[in-house]
Amino acid sequence: MKPVFSVAVALSLIGLSFVVEALAAGGSNTNVMVEVLIFSGRPNPTWQLQDTNRLQALKGKLNGLPEAFKEEPAEWSRLGFAGFRIHGGKALGLPDRIRVYRGVIQTGHGKAARHVMDIAGLEQWLIQEAKQQPLEQPIRDVIANYETTRKVETERR
């Protein structure tokens, strides 16, 4: 009697793994990762985006956003929090790497980099996403302080 029960359990588990794989293939999981640019000398915290609807909406807007500046400001290479980087959006039709910092969306790098104004609200969306992640408290605090600073800067304009 036990061997029959074991076979039934094994078949159920195999069936469950097919369901999980089918869900993953159906798009419920993505390879789009968000990286908090905060550390120098150790890996930055990352998380996988499950809902990429906001990014898909951004896809059509990237080309129509106004230019912020031509060259990356020196302050962008400082130590400490330096925004967010999105990796793996190529499958969605986005640039493979997108950096979002200080109200600007950067695509590409080096001389080919484009810097456009984030009038789409991507930065605030990433801040809200970060709040939902199991990040260490000091990282959460830095992001919260950054959010407050950005709100003050935006209100001054």
mmCIF file of the C-alpha atoms, coordinates in Angstrom:
data_MODEL
# 
_entry.id   MODEL 
# 
loop_
_atom_site.group_PDB 
_atom_site.id 
_atom_site.type_symbol 
_atom_site.label_atom_id 
_atom_site.label_alt_id 
_atom_site.label_comp_id 
_atom_site.label_asym_id 
_atom_site.label_entity_id 
_atom_site.label_seq_id 
_atom_site.pdbx_PDB_ins_code 
_atom_site.Cartn_x 
_atom_site.Cartn_y 
_atom_site.Cartn_z 
_atom_site.occupancy 
_atom_site.B_iso_or_equiv 
_atom_site.pdbx_formal_charge 
_atom_site.auth_seq_id 
_atom_site.auth_comp_id 
_atom_site.auth_asym_id 
_atom_site.auth_atom_id 
_atom_site.pdbx_PDB_model_num 
ATOM 1   C CA . MET A 1 1   ? 0.000  0.000  0.000   1.00 0.00 ? 1   MET A CA 1 
ATOM 2   C CA . LYS A 1 2   ? 2.844  2.437  0.778   1.00 0.00 ? 2   LYS A CA 1 
ATOM 3   C CA . PRO A 1 3   ? 4.492  2.165  -2.673  1.00 0.00 ? 3   PRO A CA 1 
ATOM 4   C CA . VAL A 1 4   ? 1.206  3.124  -4.379  1.00 0.00 ? 4   VAL A CA 1 
ATOM 5   C CA . PHE A 1 5   ? 0.842  6.136  -2.053  1.00 0.00 ? 5   PHE A CA 1 
ATOM 6   C CA . SER A 1 6   ? 4.464  7.197  -2.748  1.00 0.00 ? 6   SER A CA 1 
ATOM 7   C CA . VAL A 1 7   ? 3.928  6.957  -6.502  1.00 0.00 ? 7   VAL A CA 1 
ATOM 8   C CA . ALA A 1 8   ? 0.762  9.074  -6.222  1.00 0.00 ? 8   ALA A CA 1 
ATOM 9   C CA . VAL A 1 9   ? 2.605  11.737 -4.215  1.00 0.00 ? 9   VAL A CA 1 
ATOM 10  C CA . ALA A 1 10  ? 5.490  11.735 -6.679  1.00 0.00 ? 10  ALA A CA 1 
ATOM 11  C CA . LEU A 1 11  ? 3.105  12.148 -9.640  1.00 0.00 ? 11  LEU A CA 1 
ATOM 12  C CA . SER A 1 12  ? 1.326  15.002 -7.847  1.00 0.00 ? 12  SER A CA 1 
ATOM 13  C CA . LEU A 1 13  ? 4.632  16.779 -7.244  1.00 0.00 ? 13  LEU A CA 1 
ATOM 14  C CA . ILE A 1 14  ? 5.649  16.325 -10.871 1.00 0.00 ? 14  ILE A CA 1 
ATOM 15  C CA . GLY A 1 15  ? 2.305  17.769 -11.968 1.00 0.00 ? 15  GLY A CA 1 
ATOM 16  C CA . LEU A 1 16  ? 2.779  20.726 -9.640  1.00 0.00 ? 16  LEU A CA 1 
ATOM 17  C CA . SER A 1 17  ? 6.203  21.455 -11.127 1.00 0.00 ? 17  SER A CA 1 
ATOM 18  C CA . PHE A 1 18  ? 4.631  21.520 -14.623 1.00 0.00 ? 18  PHE A CA 1 
ATOM 19  C CA . VAL A 1 19  ? 2.036  24.032 -13.412 1.00 0.00 ? 19  VAL A CA 1 
ATOM 20  C CA . VAL A 1 20  ? 4.769  26.249 -11.899 1.00 0.00 ? 20  VAL A CA 1 
ATOM 21  C CA . GLU A 1 21  ? 6.792  26.079 -15.130 1.00 0.00 ? 21  GLU A CA 1 
ATOM 22  C CA . ALA A 1 22  ? 3.706  26.886 -17.207 1.00 0.00 ? 22  ALA A CA 1 
ATOM 23  C CA . LEU A 1 23  ? 2.961  29.939 -15.068 1.00 0.00 ? 23  LEU A CA 1 
ATOM 24  C CA . ALA A 1 24  ? 6.547  31.132 -15.427 1.00 0.00 ? 24  ALA A CA 1 
ATOM 25  C CA . ALA A 1 25  ? 6.397  30.659 -19.199 1.00 0.00 ? 25  ALA A CA 1 
ATOM 26  C CA . GLY A 1 26  ? 3.132  32.597 -19.288 1.00 0.00 ? 26  GLY A CA 1 
ATOM 27  C CA . GLY A 1 27  ? 4.873  35.755 -18.148 1.00 0.00 ? 27  GLY A CA 1 
ATOM 28  C CA . SER A 1 28  ? 4.106  35.831 -14.445 1.00 0.00 ? 28  SER A CA 1 
ATOM 29  C CA . ASN A 1 29  ? 7.866  35.933 -13.828 1.00 0.00 ? 29  ASN A CA 1 
ATOM 30  C CA . THR A 1 30  ? 10.323 38.181 -15.619 1.00 0.00 ? 30  THR A CA 1 
ATOM 31  C CA . ASN A 1 31  ? 14.049 38.591 -15.870 1.00 0.00 ? 31  ASN A CA 1 
ATOM 32  C CA . VAL A 1 32  ? 13.788 42.313 -15.182 1.00 0.00 ? 32  VAL A CA 1 
ATOM 33  C CA . MET A 1 33  ? 15.875 43.206 -12.139 1.00 0.00 ? 33  MET A CA 1 
ATOM 34  C CA . VAL A 1 34  ? 16.080 46.430 -10.153 1.00 0.00 ? 34  VAL A CA 1 
ATOM 35  C CA . GLU A 1 35  ? 19.360 47.304 -8.450  1.00 0.00 ? 35  GLU A CA 1 
ATOM 36  C CA . VAL A 1 36  ? 19.696 49.926 -5.726  1.00 0.00 ? 36  VAL A CA 1 
ATOM 37  C CA . LEU A 1 37  ? 22.918 51.797 -6.520  1.00 0.00 ? 37  LEU A CA 1 
ATOM 38  C CA . ILE A 1 38  ? 24.279 52.332 -3.033  1.00 0.00 ? 38  ILE A CA 1 
ATOM 39  C CA . PHE A 1 39  ? 27.439 50.355 -2.300  1.00 0.00 ? 39  PHE A CA 1 
ATOM 40  C CA . SER A 1 40  ? 31.019 50.512 -3.428  1.00 0.00 ? 40  SER A CA 1 
ATOM 41  C CA . GLY A 1 41  ? 32.950 47.327 -2.839  1.00 0.00 ? 41  GLY A CA 1 
ATOM 42  C CA . ARG A 1 42  ? 30.045 44.991 -2.121  1.00 0.00 ? 42  ARG A CA 1 
ATOM 43  C CA . PRO A 1 43  ? 27.057 43.836 -4.150  1.00 0.00 ? 43  PRO A CA 1 
ATOM 44  C CA . ASN A 1 44  ? 24.115 46.207 -4.355  1.00 0.00 ? 44  ASN A CA 1 
ATOM 45  C CA . PRO A 1 45  ? 20.684 44.966 -3.257  1.00 0.00 ? 45  PRO A CA 1 
ATOM 46  C CA . THR A 1 46  ? 18.476 43.772 -6.106  1.00 0.00 ? 46  THR A CA 1 
ATOM 47  C CA . TRP A 1 47  ? 15.002 42.405 -6.651  1.00 0.00 ? 47  TRP A CA 1 
ATOM 48  C CA . GLN A 1 48  ? 13.119 40.927 -9.544  1.00 0.00 ? 48  GLN A CA 1 
ATOM 49  C CA . LEU A 1 49  ? 10.181 42.890 -10.928 1.00 0.00 ? 49  LEU A CA 1 
ATOM 50  C CA . GLN A 1 50  ? 7.070  40.752 -11.063 1.00 0.00 ? 50  GLN A CA 1 
ATOM 51  C CA . ASP A 1 51  ? 4.749  43.365 -12.570 1.00 0.00 ? 51  ASP A CA 1 
ATOM 52  C CA . THR A 1 52  ? 6.328  45.032 -15.575 1.00 0.00 ? 52  THR A CA 1 
ATOM 53  C CA . ASN A 1 53  ? 3.216  46.941 -16.719 1.00 0.00 ? 53  ASN A CA 1 
ATOM 54  C CA . ARG A 1 54  ? 4.768  50.285 -15.717 1.00 0.00 ? 54  ARG A CA 1 
ATOM 55  C CA . LEU A 1 55  ? 7.884  49.497 -17.747 1.00 0.00 ? 55  LEU A CA 1 
ATOM 56  C CA . GLN A 1 56  ? 5.834  48.469 -20.748 1.00 0.00 ? 56  GLN A CA 1 
ATOM 57  C CA . ALA A 1 57  ? 3.967  51.767 -20.517 1.00 0.00 ? 57  ALA A CA 1 
ATOM 58  C CA . LEU A 1 58  ? 7.307  53.573 -20.316 1.00 0.00 ? 58  LEU A CA 1 
ATOM 59  C CA . LYS A 1 59  ? 8.536  51.874 -23.488 1.00 0.00 ? 59  LYS A CA 1 
ATOM 60  C CA . GLY A 1 60  ? 6.449  54.087 -25.719 1.00 0.00 ? 60  GLY A CA 1 
ATOM 61  C CA . LYS A 1 61  ? 7.334  57.242 -23.789 1.00 0.00 ? 61  LYS A CA 1 
ATOM 62  C CA . LEU A 1 62  ? 11.135 56.967 -23.685 1.00 0.00 ? 62  LEU A CA 1 
ATOM 63  C CA . ASN A 1 63  ? 11.601 58.453 -27.134 1.00 0.00 ? 63  ASN A CA 1 
ATOM 64  C CA . GLY A 1 64  ? 9.183  61.293 -26.457 1.00 0.00 ? 64  GLY A CA 1 
ATOM 65  C CA . LEU A 1 65  ? 10.639 62.483 -23.138 1.00 0.00 ? 65  LEU A CA 1 
ATOM 66  C CA . PRO A 1 66  ? 12.495 65.817 -23.125 1.00 0.00 ? 66  PRO A CA 1 
ATOM 67  C CA . GLU A 1 67  ? 16.272 65.764 -22.832 1.00 0.00 ? 67  GLU A CA 1 
ATOM 68  C CA . ALA A 1 68  ? 17.600 66.564 -19.350 1.00 0.00 ? 68  ALA A CA 1 
ATOM 69  C CA . PHE A 1 69  ? 21.273 67.077 -20.259 1.00 0.00 ? 69  PHE A CA 1 
ATOM 70  C CA . LYS A 1 70  ? 23.857 65.779 -22.712 1.00 0.00 ? 70  LYS A CA 1 
ATOM 71  C CA . GLU A 1 71  ? 26.584 64.552 -20.354 1.00 0.00 ? 71  GLU A CA 1 
ATOM 72  C CA . GLU A 1 72  ? 26.263 62.815 -17.017 1.00 0.00 ? 72  GLU A CA 1 
ATOM 73  C CA . PRO A 1 73  ? 26.912 65.274 -14.156 1.00 0.00 ? 73  PRO A CA 1 
ATOM 74  C CA . ALA A 1 74  ? 29.971 64.606 -11.985 1.00 0.00 ? 74  ALA A CA 1 
ATOM 75  C CA . GLU A 1 75  ? 27.711 64.239 -8.922  1.00 0.00 ? 75  GLU A CA 1 
ATOM 76  C CA . TRP A 1 76  ? 26.262 61.071 -10.455 1.00 0.00 ? 76  TRP A CA 1 
ATOM 77  C CA . SER A 1 77  ? 29.508 59.196 -9.751  1.00 0.00 ? 77  SER A CA 1 
ATOM 78  C CA . ARG A 1 78  ? 29.637 60.067 -6.050  1.00 0.00 ? 78  ARG A CA 1 
ATOM 79  C CA . LEU A 1 79  ? 29.671 57.531 -3.236  1.00 0.00 ? 79  LEU A CA 1 
ATOM 80  C CA . GLY A 1 80  ? 26.434 56.604 -1.481  1.00 0.00 ? 80  GLY A CA 1 
ATOM 81  C CA . PHE A 1 81  ? 22.956 56.302 -2.920  1.00 0.00 ? 81  PHE A CA 1 
ATOM 82  C CA . ALA A 1 82  ? 23.008 56.956 -6.668  1.00 0.00 ? 82  ALA A CA 1 
ATOM 83  C CA . GLY A 1 83  ? 19.548 55.880 -7.797  1.00 0.00 ? 83  GLY A CA 1 
ATOM 84  C CA . PHE A 1 84  ? 18.250 52.701 -9.358  1.00 0.00 ? 84  PHE A CA 1 
ATOM 85  C CA . ARG A 1 85  ? 19.334 50.601 -12.312 1.00 0.00 ? 85  ARG A CA 1 
ATOM 86  C CA . ILE A 1 86  ? 16.950 48.370 -14.230 1.00 0.00 ? 86  ILE A CA 1 
ATOM 87  C CA . HIS A 1 87  ? 18.507 45.375 -15.993 1.00 0.00 ? 87  HIS A CA 1 
ATOM 88  C CA . GLY A 1 88  ? 17.002 42.907 -18.443 1.00 0.00 ? 88  GLY A CA 1 
ATOM 89  C CA . GLY A 1 89  ? 14.279 44.989 -20.057 1.00 0.00 ? 89  GLY A CA 1 
ATOM 90  C CA . LYS A 1 90  ? 15.399 44.037 -23.554 1.00 0.00 ? 90  LYS A CA 1 
ATOM 91  C CA . ALA A 1 91  ? 12.719 41.334 -23.808 1.00 0.00 ? 91  ALA A CA 1 
ATOM 92  C CA . LEU A 1 92  ? 10.124 44.072 -23.214 1.00 0.00 ? 92  LEU A CA 1 
ATOM 93  C CA . GLY A 1 93  ? 11.610 46.222 -25.980 1.00 0.00 ? 93  GLY A CA 1 
ATOM 94  C CA . LEU A 1 94  ? 13.459 48.506 -23.551 1.00 0.00 ? 94  LEU A CA 1 
ATOM 95  C CA . PRO A 1 95  ? 17.161 49.310 -23.362 1.00 0.00 ? 95  PRO A CA 1 
ATOM 96  C CA . ASP A 1 96  ? 19.004 46.547 -21.510 1.00 0.00 ? 96  ASP A CA 1 
ATOM 97  C CA . ARG A 1 97  ? 20.140 48.978 -18.775 1.00 0.00 ? 97  ARG A CA 1 
ATOM 98  C CA . ILE A 1 98  ? 18.217 51.954 -17.502 1.00 0.00 ? 98  ILE A CA 1 
ATOM 99  C CA . ARG A 1 99  ? 19.401 54.183 -14.666 1.00 0.00 ? 99  ARG A CA 1 
ATOM 100 C CA . VAL A 1 100 ? 16.984 56.434 -12.803 1.00 0.00 ? 100 VAL A CA 1 
ATOM 101 C CA . TYR A 1 101 ? 18.338 59.166 -10.538 1.00 0.00 ? 101 TYR A CA 1 
ATOM 102 C CA . ARG A 1 102 ? 17.410 62.710 -9.533  1.00 0.00 ? 102 ARG A CA 1 
ATOM 103 C CA . GLY A 1 103 ? 14.405 62.868 -11.839 1.00 0.00 ? 103 GLY A CA 1 
ATOM 104 C CA . VAL A 1 104 ? 16.364 61.681 -14.882 1.00 0.00 ? 104 VAL A CA 1 
ATOM 105 C CA . ILE A 1 105 ? 16.222 58.438 -16.866 1.00 0.00 ? 105 ILE A CA 1 
ATOM 106 C CA . GLN A 1 106 ? 19.523 57.392 -18.427 1.00 0.00 ? 106 GLN A CA 1 
ATOM 107 C CA . THR A 1 107 ? 19.678 54.846 -21.209 1.00 0.00 ? 107 THR A CA 1 
ATOM 108 C CA . GLY A 1 108 ? 22.923 53.600 -22.683 1.00 0.00 ? 108 GLY A CA 1 
ATOM 109 C CA . HIS A 1 109 ? 26.299 54.498 -21.261 1.00 0.00 ? 109 HIS A CA 1 
ATOM 110 C CA . GLY A 1 110 ? 29.392 56.482 -22.108 1.00 0.00 ? 110 GLY A CA 1 
ATOM 111 C CA . LYS A 1 111 ? 29.192 58.758 -25.147 1.00 0.00 ? 111 LYS A CA 1 
ATOM 112 C CA . ALA A 1 112 ? 26.038 56.959 -26.342 1.00 0.00 ? 112 ALA A CA 1 
ATOM 113 C CA . ALA A 1 113 ? 24.102 57.664 -23.128 1.00 0.00 ? 113 ALA A CA 1 
ATOM 114 C CA . ARG A 1 114 ? 20.814 59.557 -23.321 1.00 0.00 ? 114 ARG A CA 1 
ATOM 115 C CA . HIS A 1 115 ? 19.490 61.498 -20.337 1.00 0.00 ? 115 HIS A CA 1 
ATOM 116 C CA . VAL A 1 116 ? 15.787 62.356 -20.411 1.00 0.00 ? 116 VAL A CA 1 
ATOM 117 C CA . MET A 1 117 ? 13.537 63.951 -17.825 1.00 0.00 ? 117 MET A CA 1 
ATOM 118 C CA . ASP A 1 118 ? 11.468 61.479 -15.814 1.00 0.00 ? 118 ASP A CA 1 
ATOM 119 C CA . ILE A 1 119 ? 8.090  63.078 -16.346 1.00 0.00 ? 119 ILE A CA 1 
ATOM 120 C CA . ALA A 1 120 ? 6.680  59.527 -16.455 1.00 0.00 ? 120 ALA A CA 1 
ATOM 121 C CA . GLY A 1 121 ? 7.190  59.064 -12.674 1.00 0.00 ? 121 GLY A CA 1 
ATOM 122 C CA . LEU A 1 122 ? 9.478  56.043 -12.977 1.00 0.00 ? 122 LEU A CA 1 
ATOM 123 C CA . GLU A 1 123 ? 11.699 57.121 -10.081 1.00 0.00 ? 123 GLU A CA 1 
ATOM 124 C CA . GLN A 1 124 ? 8.799  57.452 -7.639  1.00 0.00 ? 124 GLN A CA 1 
ATOM 125 C CA . TRP A 1 125 ? 7.445  54.089 -8.774  1.00 0.00 ? 125 TRP A CA 1 
ATOM 126 C CA . LEU A 1 126 ? 10.854 52.484 -8.086  1.00 0.00 ? 126 LEU A CA 1 
ATOM 127 C CA . ILE A 1 127 ? 10.933 54.099 -4.630  1.00 0.00 ? 127 ILE A CA 1 
ATOM 128 C CA . GLN A 1 128 ? 7.511  52.591 -3.904  1.00 0.00 ? 128 GLN A CA 1 
ATOM 129 C CA . GLU A 1 129 ? 8.707  49.203 -5.200  1.00 0.00 ? 129 GLU A CA 1 
ATOM 130 C CA . ALA A 1 130 ? 11.781 49.435 -2.940  1.00 0.00 ? 130 ALA A CA 1 
ATOM 131 C CA . LYS A 1 131 ? 9.546  50.009 0.090   1.00 0.00 ? 131 LYS A CA 1 
ATOM 132 C CA . GLN A 1 132 ? 7.901  46.645 -0.575  1.00 0.00 ? 132 GLN A CA 1 
ATOM 133 C CA . GLN A 1 133 ? 11.212 44.738 -0.673  1.00 0.00 ? 133 GLN A CA 1 
ATOM 134 C CA . PRO A 1 134 ? 12.946 43.039 2.270   1.00 0.00 ? 134 PRO A CA 1 
ATOM 135 C CA . LEU A 1 135 ? 15.861 45.494 2.240   1.00 0.00 ? 135 LEU A CA 1 
ATOM 136 C CA . GLU A 1 136 ? 18.086 46.101 5.266   1.00 0.00 ? 136 GLU A CA 1 
ATOM 137 C CA . GLN A 1 137 ? 16.818 48.952 7.447   1.00 0.00 ? 137 GLN A CA 1 
ATOM 138 C CA . PRO A 1 138 ? 19.781 51.281 6.755   1.00 0.00 ? 138 PRO A CA 1 
ATOM 139 C CA . ILE A 1 139 ? 19.089 50.962 3.010   1.00 0.00 ? 139 ILE A CA 1 
ATOM 140 C CA . ARG A 1 140 ? 15.379 51.624 3.573   1.00 0.00 ? 140 ARG A CA 1 
ATOM 141 C CA . ASP A 1 141 ? 16.327 54.725 5.574   1.00 0.00 ? 141 ASP A CA 1 
ATOM 142 C CA . VAL A 1 142 ? 18.603 56.064 2.831   1.00 0.00 ? 142 VAL A CA 1 
ATOM 143 C CA . ILE A 1 143 ? 15.869 55.599 0.216   1.00 0.00 ? 143 ILE A CA 1 
ATOM 144 C CA . ALA A 1 144 ? 13.299 57.300 2.484   1.00 0.00 ? 144 ALA A CA 1 
ATOM 145 C CA . ASN A 1 145 ? 15.664 60.244 3.050   1.00 0.00 ? 145 ASN A CA 1 
ATOM 146 C CA . TYR A 1 146 ? 16.288 60.487 -0.686  1.00 0.00 ? 146 TYR A CA 1 
ATOM 147 C CA . GLU A 1 147 ? 12.537 60.480 -1.366  1.00 0.00 ? 147 GLU A CA 1 
ATOM 148 C CA . THR A 1 148 ? 12.039 63.345 1.110   1.00 0.00 ? 148 THR A CA 1 
ATOM 149 C CA . THR A 1 149 ? 14.904 65.327 -0.424  1.00 0.00 ? 149 THR A CA 1 
ATOM 150 C CA . ARG A 1 150 ? 13.517 64.836 -3.937  1.00 0.00 ? 150 ARG A CA 1 
ATOM 151 C CA . LYS A 1 151 ? 10.062 66.045 -2.845  1.00 0.00 ? 151 LYS A CA 1 
ATOM 152 C CA . VAL A 1 152 ? 11.594 69.199 -1.367  1.00 0.00 ? 152 VAL A CA 1 
ATOM 153 C CA . GLU A 1 153 ? 13.663 69.814 -4.519  1.00 0.00 ? 153 GLU A CA 1 
ATOM 154 C CA . THR A 1 154 ? 10.613 69.321 -6.722  1.00 0.00 ? 154 THR A CA 1 
ATOM 155 C CA . GLU A 1 155 ? 8.494  71.706 -4.635  1.00 0.00 ? 155 GLU A CA 1 
ATOM 156 C CA . ARG A 1 156 ? 11.157 74.439 -4.934  1.00 0.00 ? 156 ARG A CA 1 
ATOM 157 C CA . ARG A 1 157 ? 10.882 74.443 -8.730  1.00 0.00 ? 157 ARG A CA 1 
# 
